[in-house]
Amino acid sequence: MLIVTIPFQTDFPRTAASAGPPPLRRDLSALAERLGITYVDLLEHMNKERANYFLGCDPHWSEAGHELVATVIARWSFYRR
């Protein structure tokens, strides 16, 4: 099983202003480890060039955003069998 959290643009500055990992990431990471499932927080992967990953006119992903997310999810071991 794979659980993925999808960030909204407002999540980036809020996370940057906080010390430590976001509570949702911390809690889901612990739960996933306990249950033996995979958890991916896309916030960690989209942080560097996030302006490129979203459309300028609305909060949806751009082509680059979709490509990044596909690359991240493709790393899941289920797809490497």
C-alpha positions, 0 to 999 in steps of 0.5 A: 500500500502506498499513501501519498500526501499532496501539498497545496501551495500554502503548505510550503511557507507554513512548513518552512516557518515551522521547526521540525517536520509537519505533524501530518508527515511525522504521524503518517510516517510513524503509522506507515512504519508500524503497518509496514506500508509506504508513505510519501509526502510530496511536499518534500519532493516539490519544495525546491522548484515549487513555482514550476510545479503549479500552474500560475492561474490556479492551484493545479499541477503543471506538466512539470509537477505531474512529471515530478510526481510520476517520477516519485511514485514510480520509485515505489517498490510495487512498480519495480517487481 
